[in-house]
Amino acid sequence: MKQSAAELMDLAKEKSGEHRRELMHRVADMYFQFGPRIDDPELALFDDVLSQLAQEMESRVRAELANRMALARTPPVRLIRTLARDEIIDVASPILQLSRAVSEEDLIDLAQTRGDAHLKAISRRSNLPTSVTDVIVDRGGEGTLEVLLANASANLSREAHERLVDRAVEHPALQAAVVRYAKLPVDLLNEMYFVVEARMRNVILQRNAQIKPEELDEALKQSRDRLANRKTVYPPDFAKAEKTVKALEVRGTISPNVLVGFLRSGDTTAYLVAISKLAGTDFQTARTIHERRELDALSIVCKAAGFDRAIFITIAVLVLGRENNPMGRAREYGEIYEALPRDVAKRTVRFWGDRKG
């Protein structure tokens, strides 16, 4: 190494512009040839010379150097920091994605100060800590967040997961990535049900079918904590409808046929109070399903309550009202209703049961 240090000093004296690029490559070759250990004094010398040369090179050459140094076992730390902070993404990207010499503090700082191109590169790193992903979730655009969610080794905090769901509710382009993200807490996944398209709802139901009982209890607790402060605005006739349904409960005469009667008589609020009680969901969820004519969600509620298929179809037709071909649509969803396992419906409704608004 002493000989290499002397050669290095001689090479560093080269001042001709046309030789500087070749000089940098020769110094880099020498570095990899000798493979200095972390405690070798020559490592600092390599670091000084390569850092100085990198500052003098055009971006294409810096990118070549970055690709070589990204997987170095004992990389020159100052050089790595310089390359990682390069404004040209082709230079910074290999270092941000692969180099173990980039500290957590540097990653946080870069995530806070650089744009989406750099955030995407950071998002591809393996085993990203929550301190970094928290910043990425706050600052990253939809494309960046999709890259982050595709990184199975990235670690996200509960708070980051909640912010992801809140952002996905407002940005449909992000919803598929969030729903398909395997690490998303299941209670947050179920919050997405009423904002995603049908094929994504099937993904949610499939995940619900795989929940273990102990996981379900913890997920429901998390859901209650998150939704506790949400408020429901009740319709003016809510108290009257609740009193009517309560009287039916006391007499033991509340039944699916009573729901059908409420719908046919136009007593929508009493219907919503009754179906929410029979299915174990809350009033706001029942109202959302009814107002949006969400037949797939209605099928889940009715299956959880144990209604037979004929009752579901009758309710579906009445909910659809004069919409084109209500019977055809109801029968179509009737097939789905038959295939839906009741235990999956009951698990799903439990997540809806604590919604406050």
C-alpha positions, 0 to 999 in steps of 0.5 A: 500500500505504501507504493500505491500511496506514492503512485497516487500522489504522483497521479494527483499532480496531473493537471491536464484537462484531457487526462483528468478523466483517465486519471480518475479511472486509474485511481479508481482501478487502483482503489479496487486493485488494492482493496484498502481496509477501513483502518488503512490510512491510504483509504483517506487518501483515495477518498480525497483524490477521488472526491476532488476528481469527481467534482471536476468531471462531467455528469456522465463520468460521475455516473460511471464512478457512482456505479462502480462505487455503489457496491464497494466493501469499504467505500471512500465515505466522503466520495460516497456522500458527494455522489449521493448528494449529486443533483443529477439523478443518474449519478446519485441513484446507484449510491442511494439505492445500493451503497451501505456507506450512506448513513441513515442521517444522510438519507433523512436529510436527502429525503427532506431536501430532494425531489421525487427522482431522488426519493424514488431511488431511496425508496428502492433501498433494502431494509429502509428504516421508518425514520426515512420512510416517514419522510418519503410518505410525507413528501413523495408523489404518487409514483414515488409512493408506488415505488416504496410500496413495491419494496417489500423490505421497507419498514413503515410506521403505523402513522405512515400507513395511516397517512398512505390510506388518507392520501389514497382516499384523495388520489385514486391513482394510488389506491391499487398500490395501497390495497395490494400492499401486503404489510398494510394493517388490515383495519386500514385496508378495510377503510379503503373498501368504500373508495376503491373499484370492484376488483380492489374490493375483492382483494380486500375480501381475500385478505379478510378471509386470511385473518387469524382470530388474534390478528382480528382482535388487534386490528379491530382495536386499532380501527376503534382508536383511529375512528374514535373521533369521527362524528356522525350527523344523524337525520332528523327522524333518527330518534323516532326510527330508533324508538320504532326499531327498539320496540320491535326488538323488545317484542322479538319481531324484528326480522328481514321481512320488517326491513323489506316493509320499511323500504316499501313504505319509504321509512328509510331511516328505520330500515337503516337502523334495523339493518345496522342492528341485525348485521352488527354494523353502524348507521353511517355505514348502512347509510353509505351503502344505501345512498350509493346503491353499493350492492356488493357491500349490501351483499356483505351486510346481508350475508353477515346478518344471515339473510337468505338469498331471496331476501337479499335480492328483494332488498337489492331491488328496492334499494335500486328503485327505478334504476335500469334493470334492477332485477337483472342487477340484483340477480347478478349480485345474487350469484356473488352473494351465494359464493360469499362465505359468511365468516368473511362477511362477518369479519368485514362487517366487524371493521365497519361496525365502529365507523363514526362517519 
